Amino acid sequence: MPTPNEKLAASLQELRDLQADGSRIVASGQLTRTTRERLVNRGFLLEVMKGWLVSTSPGVRPGDTTPWFASFWEFCRRYCEERFADAWHLSPEQSLLLHAAHTAIPKQVIIYSPHANNNRIDLLFGTSLFALKQQMPPARDLERKDGLRVFRAEAALIRVAEDFFSEHPVEAKVILAGFREPSDLLSRLLGGGRAVVAGRLAGAFRHLGKGTIADEIIATMTAADHDVRETDPFDRDRIEIPARMSEVPIVARLQTLWASARGAVLAELPDPPGLAKGHKAYLRTIDDVYELDAYHSLSIEGYQVTPALIQRVATGAWDPESEPSDREASNALAARGYWLAFQRVREVVRRILESSGDIRILRSAHRDWYRELFAPHVTAGLLSPAMLSGYRSQPVYLRGSRHVPPRSEALRDAMPALFDLIEGEPSPSVRAVLGHWLIGYVHPFPDGNGRIARFLMNALLASGGYPWTVIRVEDRDEYLAALETASVDSNLRSLARFVAGQMQRTKRLGKTRGRRKRGTRRRSPGR
């Protein structure tokens, strides 16, 4: 008779065979009841709703949203195909959000289908679907995006209410930036006699500096005997817009997020002190804060590090050749990687100070920092050397966050665009706070993005003469909440205020440490 472990192994093999195509969603009918119950009880499957399950892991912490958010859109597709076959699609609003590279997991997705019965389906972690009874639109108005049935952008724009432009100004502007001419829009506007919508879109295009498109919409509709009155749906939206927006959605999104968030940072952070005259003195303050910075930055990421461990690494007492605990402990390896990366960051700061604030070195330097962070893990054989190759090639999901970083294919456009924004920003405080936020938003590396983001922030703060700023582990919840608000709601006020507070706290601590050191030096002769 098979042992319990053999039964579990057989059930896991059944699940693995079922998911050979990479699927994470399981319909209950795909597994026997015994197998399904065994895998649920052992923590390998989690019930989404009756008849549907999602893959998880026994090691996942209670309340961890990652397995569900990583599978959310696959569930939507699988569920809708099972229930509605081919007769379904996402709402025009959700379609536009996806076209605009808005990747946050929505609290509710509205599905249109002629077979729907206007009911809400509650799912995990406060998410839901609402199946709305609607006739199918013409086939030319729909397309597939990442397996989901969505409206084409031009078809969705003529269907959304005016409120969409004020509630989602970033996404609306990203979509409009992608239009070179209005033929596809006009064919739909003329077909439905949509004069009011035509006036709204003309005003929106003119708001973005696309006056030629606006004029053509009005002229064409007028020639077809429609009375068009141009209105600006962004009239209540006072956020800045980039002087020139890319037609690539992820690039246009970063450009618009940057432009819209500048004001919040400028309002919360003090004016830059200016580059320090004494470069060596500034570098000494960085050296003084290393142990504090390493402890808090590594602890934020979940490593169990102690000041003693950090000191051993910093003084060279870390010895993986003869000390098994140093060789095997991930905490020690992380501390060693942080020390190596910190020295690279310090060198970059020195070069920035000596070049009167030239930050162009950061475009390549952030890759060096990443390699140093994980070189000890590779040397110890805990990670493959391929880990050091650079930007990720797989999707990534953030624990507890509704924000989903862009697909890996978007990184080739997103990262150069981000550094273009950093280098083109005149305010040191803006480039530091927004550079820090958007590195985490894009999440370019397989791991270590939070540490890289904080390194980048401090290098950019140095370019304006601001002090090195430590984000403390006891403030982790407030920190992550501010990042979540920024990434999901495009609201930077909380993050800017948080960074300003951490800066002042670190500055006060630095003055206290300095007085203590000077006091120690004065007492030394009397010993």
C-alpha positions in Angstrom: 0.0 0.0 0.0 1.4 3.5 -0.9 2.7 5.6 2.0 1.2 9.1 2.5 4.3 10.6 1.0 3.9 8.4 -2.1 0.3 9.4 -2.4 1.2 13.1 -2.2 4.0 12.6 -4.8 1.5 11.0 -7.2 -1.0 13.8 -6.7 1.8 16.4 -7.4 2.8 14.6 -10.5 -0.9 14.7 -11.7 -0.9 18.4 -11.1 2.4 18.9 -12.9 1.2 17.0 -15.9 -2.0 19.1 -16.0 0.1 22.3 -15.8 2.7 21.4 -18.4 1.7 24.4 -20.5 2.5 26.8 -17.6 -1.1 27.2 -16.5 -1.7 28.1 -12.8 -5.5 27.8 -12.8 -7.2 24.4 -12.3 -10.8 23.6 -12.8 -12.0 21.1 -10.2 -13.2 18.7 -12.8 -9.6 18.3 -14.1 -8.5 16.5 -11.0 -10.1 13.6 -9.0 -11.7 14.6 -5.8 -9.1 12.8 -3.7 -6.2 14.5 -5.5 -7.9 17.9 -5.3 -8.6 17.6 -1.5 -5.1 16.2 -0.8 -3.4 19.1 -2.6 -5.7 21.7 -1.0 -5.1 20.3 2.5 -1.3 20.2 1.9 -1.2 23.8 0.7 -0.5 23.2 -3.0 -3.9 24.5 -4.3 -6.1 27.3 -3.1 -9.8 27.6 -3.9 -10.7 30.7 -5.8 -14.4 29.9 -6.0 -16.5 26.8 -6.2 -15.1 24.7 -9.1 -11.9 26.8 -9.5 -8.5 26.6 -7.9 -5.1 28.3 -8.2 -1.6 26.8 -7.7 0.2 28.0 -4.5 2.9 26.6 -2.2 2.9 25.4 1.4 5.5 28.0 2.2 3.3 30.9 1.2 2.5 33.1 4.2 -1.2 33.5 5.1 -2.7 36.5 3.3 0.0 36.5 0.6 -1.7 37.7 -2.5 1.2 36.8 -4.9 -0.1 33.4 -6.1 -3.6 34.9 -6.8 -2.5 38.1 -8.5 0.0 36.2 -10.6 -2.9 34.1 -11.9 -5.6 36.7 -11.9 -5.9 37.4 -15.7 -5.4 33.7 -16.5 -8.4 33.0 -14.3 -10.5 35.7 -16.0 -9.8 34.2 -19.4 -10.3 30.6 -18.4 -13.5 31.4 -16.5 -15.0 33.4 -19.3 -14.1 30.9 -21.9 -15.7 28.1 -19.8 -18.9 30.1 -19.2 -19.3 32.2 -22.4 -17.2 30.4 -25.0 -16.2 33.1 -27.6 -19.0 35.6 -26.7 -17.3 37.8 -24.1 -14.9 40.7 -23.8 -13.6 43.2 -21.3 -15.3 46.6 -20.8 -14.0 49.5 -22.8 -12.6 51.1 -19.7 -10.6 48.0 -18.7 -9.5 47.6 -22.3 -8.0 51.1 -22.4 -6.2 50.5 -19.1 -4.5 47.5 -20.5 -3.6 49.2 -23.7 -2.1 52.0 -21.7 0.2 49.6 -19.8 -1.7 50.0 -16.6 -0.9 46.7 -15.0 -2.3 47.0 -11.5 -4.7 44.2 -10.5 -8.2 45.8 -10.5 -10.5 45.3 -7.6 -13.3 44.5 -10.1 -13.3 43.5 -13.8 -16.4 44.1 -15.8 -17.1 41.4 -18.4 -19.5 42.0 -21.3 -21.4 39.1 -22.8 -24.8 38.4 -24.3 -25.0 35.3 -22.1 -24.3 37.2 -18.8 -27.0 37.7 -16.1 -25.7 40.9 -14.5 -24.2 39.2 -11.5 -21.1 39.7 -9.4 -18.6 36.9 -8.7 -16.6 37.4 -5.6 -13.0 36.2 -5.7 -9.9 36.2 -3.5 -8.5 39.2 -1.6 -11.3 41.5 -2.3 -11.3 41.1 -6.1 -14.4 40.3 -8.2 -15.9 39.9 -11.7 -19.1 41.5 -12.8 -20.8 39.8 -15.8 -22.8 42.4 -17.6 -25.3 41.4 -20.3 -24.4 43.2 -23.5 -24.6 42.4 -27.2 -21.4 41.6 -28.9 -19.9 44.5 -30.9 -18.6 44.2 -34.5 -15.7 41.8 -34.8 -13.5 44.6 -36.1 -13.8 46.4 -32.7 -12.2 43.6 -30.8 -8.8 42.1 -30.5 -6.8 39.8 -28.2 -4.3 41.2 -25.8 -2.3 38.7 -23.8 -5.1 36.2 -24.3 -7.8 38.5 -23.2 -10.6 39.7 -25.5 -10.5 43.5 -25.4 -11.8 46.5 -27.4 -9.4 48.0 -29.8 -8.2 51.4 -28.5 -10.2 53.4 -31.1 -13.3 51.4 -30.4 -13.0 51.8 -26.7 -12.4 55.6 -26.8 -15.8 56.2 -28.4 -17.5 54.1 -25.8 -16.1 55.3 -22.5 -17.8 58.1 -20.6 -16.3 61.5 -20.2 -15.4 60.6 -16.6 -12.8 58.2 -17.8 -10.5 61.1 -18.8 -10.7 62.7 -15.4 -10.5 59.5 -13.4 -7.7 58.0 -15.5 -5.8 61.0 -17.0 -2.5 59.2 -17.3 -4.0 56.3 -19.1 -6.1 58.4 -21.4 -3.1 60.5 -22.4 -0.9 57.4 -23.0 -3.6 56.1 -25.4 -4.1 59.3 -27.3 -0.3 59.7 -27.7 -0.2 56.6 -29.8 -2.4 58.0 -32.5 -0.7 59.4 -35.6 -3.9 60.2 -37.5 -7.6 59.7 -36.8 -9.0 57.6 -39.7 -9.9 54.6 -37.5 -11.6 56.9 -35.0 -13.5 58.9 -37.6 -14.9 55.8 -39.3 -16.5 54.9 -36.0 -17.6 58.4 -35.1 -19.2 58.9 -38.5 -20.9 55.5 -38.4 -22.6 56.3 -35.1 -23.1 60.0 -35.6 -21.2 60.6 -32.4 -20.9 64.4 -32.5 -20.5 64.8 -28.7 -17.8 62.2 -28.5 -16.0 63.7 -31.5 -15.9 67.1 -29.8 -14.5 65.5 -26.6 -11.8 63.6 -28.5 -10.9 66.7 -30.5 -10.4 68.6 -27.3 -8.4 65.8 -25.8 -6.0 65.7 -28.7 -5.6 69.4 -28.7 -4.8 69.3 -25.0 -1.9 67.0 -25.9 -0.6 69.3 -28.6 -2.0 67.1 -31.4 -3.9 70.0 -33.1 -3.7 68.5 -36.5 -5.7 65.5 -35.4 -8.2 67.6 -33.6 -8.7 69.8 -36.6 -9.2 66.8 -38.9 -11.8 65.3 -36.6 -13.8 68.5 -36.5 -13.5 69.2 -40.2 -14.6 65.7 -41.2 -17.6 65.6 -38.8 -18.7 69.0 -39.9 -18.4 68.0 -43.6 -20.8 65.1 -42.7 -23.3 67.7 -41.4 -22.6 67.0 -37.6 -22.6 70.0 -35.2 -19.4 69.4 -33.2 -18.5 71.5 -30.2 -15.0 70.9 -29.0 -14.6 70.4 -25.2 -11.5 69.5 -23.2 -12.2 66.4 -21.0 -8.9 67.1 -19.2 -10.0 70.7 -18.2 -10.2 69.7 -14.5 -6.9 67.8 -14.7 -4.0 70.2 -13.9 -1.2 67.7 -14.1 1.8 68.5 -16.3 2.2 66.6 -19.5 5.5 65.9 -21.3 6.5 68.2 -24.1 6.7 65.2 -26.4 5.1 61.9 -25.7 6.3 58.6 -27.1 4.0 56.4 -29.1 5.3 53.3 -27.2 2.8 52.8 -24.4 5.3 51.9 -21.6 7.5 54.9 -22.5 4.5 57.3 -22.7 3.3 56.0 -19.4 6.7 56.6 -17.7 6.9 60.1 -19.3 3.4 61.0 -18.1 3.9 59.6 -14.6 7.1 61.6 -14.2 5.5 64.8 -15.5 2.4 64.4 -13.3 4.4 63.6 -10.1 7.0 66.4 -10.2 4.9 68.9 -8.3 4.3 66.6 -5.3 8.0 66.0 -4.8 8.9 69.7 -5.2 6.2 70.6 -2.6 7.5 68.1 0.0 11.3 68.1 -0.2 13.5 71.0 0.8 15.5 72.9 -1.8 18.8 71.2 -2.7 21.7 72.4 -0.5 24.1 72.3 -3.6 27.1 70.1 -4.1 29.4 69.9 -1.1 32.7 71.8 -1.4 34.5 69.1 0.5 34.1 65.9 -1.4 36.1 63.9 1.1 34.0 65.1 4.0 30.8 64.0 2.2 32.3 60.6 1.4 33.2 60.2 5.1 29.6 60.8 6.0 28.7 57.9 3.7 31.3 55.7 5.3 29.9 56.6 8.7 26.3 55.6 7.7 27.2 52.3 6.0 26.4 50.0 8.9 23.1 51.7 9.7 22.2 51.7 6.0 23.1 48.1 5.4 21.2 46.9 8.5 18.0 48.7 7.5 18.1 48.1 3.8 18.7 44.4 4.1 16.1 44.0 6.9 13.5 45.7 4.8 14.1 42.9 2.2 13.5 40.3 4.9 17.1 39.3 5.6 18.0 38.5 9.2 21.1 40.5 9.6 22.8 41.9 12.7 25.2 44.8 13.3 27.8 42.2 14.2 27.5 40.4 10.9 27.6 43.6 9.0 30.8 44.6 10.9 32.4 41.3 10.2 31.8 41.7 6.5 33.0 45.3 6.5 36.2 44.6 8.4 37.1 41.5 6.3 36.3 39.0 9.1 33.8 37.3 6.8 35.5 34.1 5.8 33.5 31.7 3.6 36.6 29.5 2.9 37.0 28.3 6.4 33.8 29.3 8.1 30.8 27.0 7.0 28.2 29.4 8.4 29.6 32.2 6.3 29.6 30.1 3.2 26.1 28.7 3.6 24.0 31.4 5.2 22.0 33.5 2.8 22.1 36.4 5.3 25.9 36.5 5.3 26.0 36.3 1.5 23.4 39.1 1.2 25.5 41.2 3.7 28.7 40.5 1.7 26.9 41.5 -1.6 25.6 44.7 0.0 29.1 45.6 1.1 30.5 45.1 -2.4 27.7 47.0 -4.0 27.9 49.8 -1.5 31.6 50.4 -2.3 30.6 50.7 -6.0 27.9 53.2 -5.1 30.4 55.2 -3.1 32.8 55.3 -6.0 29.9 56.5 -8.3 29.0 59.2 -5.8 32.7 60.3 -5.7 32.7 60.6 -9.5 29.4 62.5 -9.5 30.8 65.0 -6.9 34.1 65.5 -8.8 32.3 66.0 -12.1 30.0 68.8 -10.6 26.9 66.6 -10.6 27.2 64.6 -13.9 24.8 61.7 -13.3 25.1 60.0 -16.7 27.3 57.3 -15.2 24.2 55.9 -13.4 22.9 54.6 -16.7 25.4 51.8 -16.6 26.4 51.8 -12.9 23.1 50.4 -11.7 23.9 47.2 -13.5 27.3 47.0 -11.7 25.5 47.4 -8.4 23.2 44.5 -9.2 26.1 42.2 -10.1 27.9 43.0 -6.9 24.8 42.3 -4.8 24.5 38.7 -6.1 28.1 37.8 -6.9 28.6 36.1 -3.5 25.6 33.9 -4.1 26.9 32.8 -7.5 30.4 32.2 -6.1 28.9 30.0 -3.3 26.9 28.0 -5.9 23.5 29.1 -4.6 22.6 30.9 -7.8 23.3 30.3 -11.4 25.9 32.5 -13.1 23.1 33.5 -15.5 21.5 35.4 -12.6 24.2 38.1 -13.2 23.3 38.6 -16.8 21.1 41.7 -16.2 17.5 42.5 -16.7 14.9 39.8 -16.0 13.4 37.7 -18.8 10.4 36.5 -16.7 7.2 38.0 -15.2 7.5 39.2 -11.6 4.9 39.8 -9.0 5.2 41.7 -5.7 4.1 40.2 -2.4 1.0 42.0 -1.1 0.9 44.5 -4.0 -1.8 45.1 -6.6 0.9 46.6 -8.8 2.3 44.2 -11.4 5.6 45.4 -13.0 5.6 45.6 -16.8 6.3 42.5 -18.9 10.0 41.7 -19.4 9.6 42.5 -23.2 8.9 46.1 -22.2 12.2 46.6 -20.4 14.2 47.3 -23.5 12.1 50.4 -24.0 11.3 51.2 -20.4 14.8 51.4 -18.9 16.5 53.7 -21.5 13.4 55.9 -21.2 13.7 56.0 -17.4 17.3 57.1 -17.5 16.4 59.7 -20.2 13.9 61.1 -17.7 16.4 61.1 -14.9 19.1 62.8 -16.9 16.7 65.4 -18.3 15.3 66.4 -14.9 16.7 69.6 -13.5 15.6 69.1 -9.9 17.8 66.8 -7.8 15.0 66.0 -5.4 12.6 65.0 -8.2 15.1 62.8 -10.0 16.0 61.1 -6.7 12.4 60.4 -5.5 11.0 59.5 -8.9 14.0 57.5 -10.0 13.7 55.5 -6.8 10.0 54.9 -7.3 10.1 54.1 -11.0 13.0 51.6 -10.7 10.7 49.7 -8.3 7.8 50.3 -10.6 9.5 48.8 -13.6 11.3 46.1 -11.4 14.0 45.4 -14.1 16.1 42.8 -12.2 15.1 39.3 -11.1 15.9 40.3 -7.5 17.4 43.1 -5.5 15.2 45.9 -7.0 14.5 47.6 -3.7 18.2 47.8 -2.8 19.1 49.1 -6.3 16.3 51.7 -6.0 17.6 53.0 -2.6 21.2 53.1 -4.0 20.0 55.1 -7.0 18.0 57.4 -4.7 21.0 58.2 -2.6 23.4 58.7 -5.6 20.9 61.1 -7.0 20.4 62.9 -3.7 24.2 63.3 -3.6 24.1 65.1 -7.0 22.1 67.8 -5.3 24.1 67.9 -2.0 21.4 66.2 0.0 22.6 63.8 2.8 22.6 60.0 2.4 19.2 58.9 3.5 18.4 55.7 5.3 14.9 54.2 5.1 14.4 52.4 8.4 13.0 48.9 8.8 10.6 50.0 11.5 9.0 52.3 9.0 8.7 49.5 6.4 4.9 49.3 6.4 4.6 53.1 5.8 7.2 52.9 3.1 5.6 50.0 1.2 2.2 51.7 1.5 3.5 54.9 0.0 5.1 52.9 -2.9 1.7 51.1 -3.4 -0.2 54.4 -3.5 2.3 55.8 -6.0 2.2 52.7 -8.3 -1.5 51.9 -8.2 -3.0 55.4 -7.8 -0.3 57.5 -9.4 -0.2 59.6 -6.2 3.3 60.6 -5.1 2.5 62.9 -2.2 2.8 60.2 0.5 6.1 58.8 -0.9 7.7 62.3 -1.2 6.6 63.2 2.3 8.0 59.9 3.6 11.4 60.4 1.9 11.6 63.9 3.3 10.9 62.6 6.8 13.5 59.9 6.5 16.0 62.4 5.3 15.6 64.6 8.3 15.7 61.7 10.7 19.0 60.4 9.2 20.4 63.9 9.2 19.7 64.3 12.9 21.2 61.0 13.6 24.3 61.9 11.7 24.8 65.0 13.7 24.4 63.1 17.0 27.0 60.4 15.8 29.3 63.2 14.7 29.2 64.9 18.2 29.8 61.6 19.9 32.9 60.9 17.7 34.3 64.4 18.4 33.7 64.0 22.1 35.6 60.7 22.0 38.5 62.3 20.3 38.6 65.1 22.9 38.7 62.6 25.8 41.4 60.4 24.3 44.5 62.4 25.6 43.2 62.1 29.1 43.1 58.3 29.1 
